Structure formats: structure tokens, C-alpha cells
Amino acid sequence: MISWMQKHNRYLVWTIWIATIAFIGAGFVGWGSYDFGKKAGNVAKVGDIEISQAKLNQAYSDLYTRYNEMFQGQFDEKKAKEMGLVQQAFATLETQARLLNYAQAMGVIVSDEELAQTLQSIKGFQKNGKFDRGIYDMFLKNRRMKAKDFEARLREELTINKLLALLNVESLPLEEETIGAALNVADKFKYEVLALADVNPPLDEAKLKAFWEAHKTEFKTAKKYTLSLLWTESADTPVNENELKTFFDTNSFNYIDQNGKQLTFEEAKEKVTKDYKIKKTKKTAQRAYIAFKKGKQDAQESVTLPLNDPSLSKSVWDEIQQHDAGSILKPKVVNTRYVTVKIEKVIEPKVMTFEEAKPLVTKEYEAEAKQKALAALAEEKLKSIDESNATVSDFVTLSDADNLEGLNSQESLQFLQKLFTSLEEKGIIRLSNKVVVYDIMAQKHLSPDANLTERVKETVNTIKPRVFESNLIQVLAEKYPTEVYVGGLKN
């Protein structure tokens, strides 16, 4: 019986994943755009829809901003490249274009009236609960966008939302019954949890050096810059209440709380004061820059810093990387003051010697060696698990993620996800830093739980649109092929 059910589990795989997601739920910068080349125009065509370079630049910038917020200001172009941010931005636009092609074919449109109503309902463009044209115009100015471009993109979003809403279908009885059954599948198994702490491979100096030899180009010194810095403070710049209120009224859309609610002047006053002082100090910083450039003003400090050192802002480092030694850069904001930078010297990265790289190499080597040792130990344990004194579980379902010894709730859930979608009666399941060796002893379906009925329905109605949309996009990918004009946009 166990063997039969494990072999036929593949028919329940998708329902178990749906149930799993439900249980999980229960328990950029405006600093510039990515350089896609000097040629203006379009970067790709999807079906009948062109993707412009400007749209890709904006999508990249928006994505960069979100990641930078997630990384608390420590995100940079290197991380963006490692994560394939360009490809992510293009993939989003590509998917949108396919849906828009389909919407056009189905005759889905968004009227001018619908567009206007949506635009006026955006809280960031409102003052005292009403749409404010001045706030909207300032938003467009800060984003360097024309109203027709912003509204065209808003119309596209509304069109896609309308299309997906038309295609949405409520849960069906058979779907609810299938997922309910998946939630009530129960396994009883013997298992042993192994962690990295269970292995301690010896550090072999010869193997360590061989590891460095194979990877030494990955261990380089940081690129450094020797810089002369001239600072212009904004803290002492005088401002009055009327100036602050005028500045706030013009830029109020920038001052919202974490829930997106518009802040009052008094609530935002501290940040408004800081922002306005920086704005008002700009001319003073520019005069200092001119004096510095003419040799009439001396730098206040000389430093040698690695690239992207946090003592300077990302925008400053972006500018530094575009210039050579001897260049003097126009002032930019760092926290609450301006800095004018002269690049005195560029120190290029070089491959570290073994001794220089040894602490870093040792860390990576030990991590790799531990993973290999843990995998080997798991294979040994699997051979004898039938006769071992491993832990025996009760009958466990996907909802029992808190009941597995040696695993926390998240690890238990990951383990059960993989166990219930596995075709093997016994085997090894790898988690992030642990390995579970298991042997299924019995399997059965529990009686349906009446308390789960509403939850099952919610699960179907939550996950079904995602599954449908995913499959729809796959179909549309064949129906509306992509022609790419610029290299590097797809993985």
C-alpha cells in the first residue's frame, strides 16, 4: 500500500503544493537608469507590442529601488548584476506585453473615464482627500516622466488587471475535495536529522592550497580610490516656517507613513526641514565646488576608500566610477551634507596571495568540506536506517510542522513538502543546513476535518488564480514570441 501510494503521489503533487502554500500563509532608485547602449528606440518586440528602452530603464530603476530598500541602502550595481536585475526587469515587461497582446485580441479596453477615476483615487496625488494637479505634476517632474507616458503605463496595468479579473473562476467542488484529500494524507516514518555540527572534517593544508589555486581569481583585493573631499554642511542653513510649508505643499506626495497614508506638515516637519535645508544648501555647495576647481579652496580631508564604502553614498560612487584620476566631481548629497570629490588615484584590484586570501579561502573551503562530509554521513545512515534507533513519528500531515524533533517549524514544513511530493519510500531530504534521512513505515488518509472546509475553499480561491495565470503565461509565450534587439536581456 505504501509503495503504491508513493508511486502515485505525483497525481497529488500540485494539490499538495497548493495546500503547502496555504499553510505557509497561515502560520529604486531615482539615481539613474541602466546603460543599455546609446541607441535610442526599442529593445524588443513581443507579439505586436514593442518594449522601449525608456520603459526598460524605468522598470530597472523601480526594481533597483525596491531591492535597495530591502537591503537598507546597501544594494549596489554589483549585487544588481549578480541577481540579474536587468533580466528580471525585462522578464516583467515581457510578461506584461504578452498579457496586453491577449487583452487586445479579446477586446479588453480601459476607457478614459476609468483611467481618470483611477488616477484621481491614488492617495499620493491627493490633498485633503481630493486630487491635486500640482502634486501630480511635481511627481512627474521628479520622475522625469511625461503625463502621457505615466498614464499610458497606468492604462496598461488596468487593462491587465481587468483581463485577469474576467478570467478568474471561483473554486469548484472537485478542486475543494481534491485539496481536502491532500491535506489529510498522513505518513508515519522513521527519521534522523543530521546537521553540520555532526561533522568536523579535518583541515588539510595541502587541499586548502589546492582549493585556492583552483579559485584564486575569485579572491582579489577591493578596488580602492584615494580621494580629496570638500564638505558643505546643510545643518546650519537658515529656514523659516513659511518656506517649509511651501516646500511641503509642493512635495507632499513624498511624505507618507508605512501604510501609505499622507502625513500632515507637523508629522513630517522633521524630514521636511532636513530635505529643504539640503535643497537650499545646493547653491552654496556649487560655489564651493567652483572655488575648489579653481584652486581657491582646499580639500578638508584625504582618504583612501574601497569601492562602495558606506561613508559615501551610492550616487557618489556611481559618479566616481565614471571618471579617471584627476577628475573633480560636482557636489552630491551624502546624508545631510554635500561632498565635492577629487579623484587623486585609482588602485585597481589584484589577485591576493595565498597568505592574504587564507582567512577567506579557509571559510569557503570548510563550508564546502562540511557539506560533502554531511552528504557522506547521510548516505551511511540511509544504509542502516531500517535497523537503527532513529526517531519514529506519529501519522503526520502537512499541518503538523511543529511536531518533528530536531527541526523548527520552517524546516519541518520544508521537509514535509518534499516528503509528500517524493516518489521514494525512503531516502534523503536536504534542507538549508540540515539533512533528514527517512524511511516511510505506513501511510493512510485521515477522515476529512470539517473545520478545514472553509480554509480549503480559501486556499483554492487564493492559489487557483496563480496557477491559472502561470499556465496562461506559458501558453501566451508560445502564442506571442519575443524578438530581442539588444543582447543580455534574457538568461
N, C-alpha and C positions, 0 to 999 in steps of 0.2 A: 504493500500500500504506500509506504513512504517513497519507495523508488518511483512508483507510478506518478505520484503527486509532484515529486521534484521534477520529473521529466516533462510534465505537462504544465508546470508553473509558468512557462513562457506565455501561455494564453492569458494569464492574470497579471503579467508584468506591468502593463500600462495602468491597470486599475490600482495596483499596489503603490506605484509611484504617485498616482493622484492622491491616494489616501495618506501617503507619507508626507506630501507637501501640506496637506491639511493639518496633520499633527504638528508639523514644524510651526505652522501659523498659530496653532493653539498654545502650545506650551508657553570764462574761465577767465578765462582771464579776458579782460578787455585790454590786454597788454600787447596785442598784435595778433597776426594770423600766421599760419604755417606757410612756408615758402614752397609752393607747388610749381615754381617756374615762372618765367617772365611773360610767357604767352598768355594773353587775356582770352576770355571766352569760356568754353565748356570743357569739362574734364571727362565726361562720359555721357552716354545716352542709354536709357533703359526703356525698351519699347519705343513709344513715341515721345517720351519726356527727356529733355536734356537736363543734365546736372551741371550748373555753372561753377566756375572756380570760386566766385564770390560766396556762393551758398556753401561750398565745401569748407572754405576758410571760416565762415561763421559757425558751422557745425563743429569744426575742430576747436575753435575758440571757446564755444559753450561747453564742450566736453572737458576741455582743459580746466575751465573754471570750476566745474563740479569736482573733478579729481583734486584740484588744488585745495578746495575747501575740505575734502575728505582727509587729505594729508596735512591739514592745518598749516598751509602755506609752504610746505616743504617739497612740493611737486615741482619738477623741472623738465626741460626738454629731453634729458637723458632717460628719465623714467617714462616720459611720454613715448619715446621711441621704443623702449623695451616692451611696453604694454601694447604697442601697435595702435596708438591713438588715431593716427591718420586712417588706418584701415577700419577702425571702429566707427569713426565719423562717416566714412564713405558707405559702410555697410548699412548704417541707419538711413542715409539718404537713398540708397539703392532700394531698400525695403519700402520706404515711403513712396518712391516713384512707381514701384510695381503695384502698390495698392491704388495709387492715383490713376494709373492706366486702367485698372479694373473698374474703378469708380466711373471713369469716363465711359467705358464700354457699357456699364449698367445704367448710365444716365443719372448718376447721383450728382447733384449740384448743391451749392450753398448760395443762397440769394444774397444780394447786397444788404437787405434788411437783417437777415440772420447775422451777417458779418458785423454790421453796425451794432446790433444788440450785444453781441459777444464782446466787442471792443469796449463798449461803454460799461460793461459789467466787470471788467478787470479792475480789482481794487487798487492796484498800484497806480492807476491813471485817474483815481477819484480824489476829490477834495470835498469834505463834508457830505460824503455819500453820493456825489454827482461827478460825472465825467468832466475832467478839466483839460481843455485843449493845450494849455500851456505846459502842464506836466507831461502830457503825451509828446509834445514837440521836443521838450528837453530830453526825454527818454530817447527819442530817435536821434537827436544830436549827439548824445553821449555814446550811443551805439554806432554812430556814423552810418545810419540807415535812412533811406527814404521811406516815407509813409506807404507808398505803393508797394515797396518790397516787403515791408513788415506785414502789411495787410494781405499780400499775396500768400505769404507763408502761413499766416493765421487761417486763411481760407482753406489752404491745403490740409492743415490739421483738422479743421472742422469737417472737411469732406471725408477724410479717413475715419474719423470718429463716427460720422453718420453711416458710412458704409458698414463698419463693423457692428454698429447697433442694429442695422437692418438684418444682418446675418446671424445675430445672436438668437439661440434657441434655448428655452428652459430645459431642465433635466427631464429625462424620460424614465418611466418606471423600471425598465430593464437596466438602465445605467445605474439607478439607485440600488437595485437588487445586486448587481454585479459588484459594485464598490462595497456594499454592505457585507457581501460574502468575503471579499478580500480583507476587510478589516477584522473578520472573525476567523481567519486562518491562524492556527496555533501550532507551534513546533515545540517539542521537548528535546533538548540536546545536551550533550556533554561538551564542555568548552574549557579552554585555558587561555588566559590573557598574558601576552608577553610584551614587555616594554623595553625601551633602550637601556634602562637601568639594569636589565637582566644580562646584559652582555658587556664585556670590557676587553675588547681586543687589544693586544699589546701594541705599543707604538714602535714601529720598525723604522729606524733612521734611514736605512737604505731605500725602503719602499716610499718613505716620505719624500726623499730627494727625487726619486723616480717620478712621483706624483707631480712634484714641482716642475721637473723637466718637461713633462707632458702638457702642463698647463701654465707655464711661466709667462706667456704673453698676456695672460689674464691678470697678472699681478704687477701693476705698474704704479709708479708714484703719481700723485694727483697733479694735474696741470695747475701751475701757480702764476700769479701776477704780482709784480712789485708796483704799487700804486701810490701816487701822491693825492691826498684828499683835502678838499676845502669844503667845510660845512657851513651851512646857513640855517640858523635856528628859526623856528616859527613860533615857539612858545611865548616869546615876549612881544610879538606883533600885536599892536593895539586894535581892538574891535569894539563896536558898540552894539547894543541890543537891536536897534533898527536894522543894521547891516545883517545881523544873524537871522532875523526874522525874514528879511527879503531873500536871503540865500536859501533858507529852509523852504519857503513857499515855492521857489523855483525848482528845488531838488527834492521835494518831499517824498517822491516815489522811492528814493534810496534809503529811507528811514522806516523800516518795518521791523516788527518783532519776529521771533522764531516761528510764529504761526501765520505769518504773512499779513498781520494786522498793521494798519498805518499808525505810526507813533505821533503823538502830539509834539508841538515845539518843545514844551517843557520836558517831556520824556526823552527827547532826542538831543536836548540842548548841549550836553557834554560832547557828543560826537559831532554835532553841527559846528560847535566852536572850534574843535580841532581841525575839521575839514576846511572851514572857512579861513582859519589862520594860515593853513598850508597854501590855499589858493591866493591869499593876499600877499604872501611872502615870495611868490614866484618872481616878481619883478626885481626884488632885492637880490635873489639868487642869480638871476640873469646878469645883473650888473656886476656881481662878484665874479661870475664866470668870465665876463669880458675883461675885467681887470686882471684876472689870473692868466688869461690867454695872452695879454699884452705884457706880462711880466711885472705888473704894478701891484700884484697881490701874491703873497707867499702861501704855499700849502700849509695846513695846520698839522698834518701828520703824514708819515710814510710807512706803509705796511706791505708785507708780503703775505698774500692770502691764497688758499686753494680755491679753484673754481667753485662757484656757488656757495662760498662761505656765508653763513646766515647773518653776518654783520652788515652785509649789503643786501638789497632787495633783488628779486628775480629780474625785474625790469632793468636794473643797473647791470647785472651780469649778462643779460641778453645783449645789451648795448656794447659792453666791453668785448664780447666775443666777436663782434663785427668790425673791430678796429685793431690796428697794429700798434707796436710800441711807439711812443712819441705823441700819440693822439690825446687830445683833451676833449672830454665829452661834456655835452650840455647838462646842466643840473637836473637831477631826478630826485624824487621823494624816497627817503628811507625813514620809515616810521613817521616822526613828526618834524623832520627837517630835510633840507635839500643837501645833496652832495655833488660837487664838481670833481670829476676824476681825471687824472692824467696817468696814462699807462706808461710807466717807466721801463718795464721789462716783462717779457713773456717767457716763462720757464716751462718748456714742453715736458710731457710725461716721458718717463723712461722705464724700461723693464727693471724691476727690483732684483738685487742679488738674492741668492738663497737665504742668506742670513737676514736681510731686510724683510723678506717675504715670509720668513719661517712662522711667525705667530699666526698670520692669515692662512698660510698653507696648512699648518697643523690643524687648525679649526675645521677646514673643509675636508681634510684627509680623515680626521677622526669621525666626522659626521658620516662620511661615505662608508668607512670601515664598520661603524656601528650598524648601519642599515644592512650591510652584507652579512654581518655576524648574526643579526636578528633574524634575517630571512633563513639562514642556515639552521639556526636553532629551531625555528618553526617547522622546517621540513623534518627534522629529527623527531620533534614532538608528535607530528602527524602520523608517523610510522607506528607509534605505540599508544595512540590515544585510546584505543579500544580497551587496553589493559591498565591504563593509567588511573590515578586518583583525581582526575580533573573534576571541576565543578559540574553538577548536573542541575539544569534549570527546571522550573515548572513548565507547564504549557504556556508559551509566550506568544503574544500577538504584537502588532506594531504599536499598540498603545501602552505597552509595558516597558518603556525605555528607561524607567527608573529602577528596574529590578535586577539588573545584571551586575554581579560582583566584579570589581576591578575596572569598571567603565563608568564614566559620568553620563549624564543624560544625553548629551550631544553625541558622544562616542557610541552609546548604546543604540541610539536612533540610526546612526550611520551603519552600524553593524547589522541591525535588523533589516534595514533597506536592502543591503547586499545579500543577506541570508535568504530573504523571502523572494528574491529575484534570481537566485542561483539555481543551477540545474544539478549541482553536486550534493550528494548526501553528506559527504564530509570533505573538508578542505581547509584552506587558509584565507582569511579575510584581513586585508591590510587597511588600517586606519591611518591617521596622520603620523603619529609617533608610537603606535602600538600595532600588534598583530594578534588576531584571535584564531586559534586552532579549534575547529569544531567537528562534531560528529552527531548528526540528527538521529535520535533514538525512536521518536514517534511523531506522528503528525495527524491533526484532525481539524474539523470545522466545529466551532462552538455555536451554540444556539444564538440566533440574532438578538442583539440587545436593543430593546425598544427605545432606550434613551439615546441611541445613536441615529435614529431615523432622521431627525431634523438636521443633525450635523452632517450626515451623509448627503442630504439634499443640498445643503450649503456648499459642501465640498464639490459636488458635481457642477453647481452653478458658478463656482469660483474658477475651477480648473478647466471645465469644458471649453470656455471661450479661448483659453490659452492654447489648448491642444488644437482646437479648430483653426485658430489664427496661424499657428505654427505650420499646420498642414496646408493651409491656404497659401501661405507664403512660398512653400515648396512647389506647389502647383504653378503659382504665378511666376516663379523663377524660370520655369520651362516655357511658359506662355510669352513672357516678356524678357528676352535675353538682354544682357548688358554688353555694350560696346565701350571699352575703356580707351581714352585718348592719351592718358598720362600713366607712366609706369609707377609701380609701388603702391597702388591704391587697393589691391586685393592680395590676400595672403597666398 
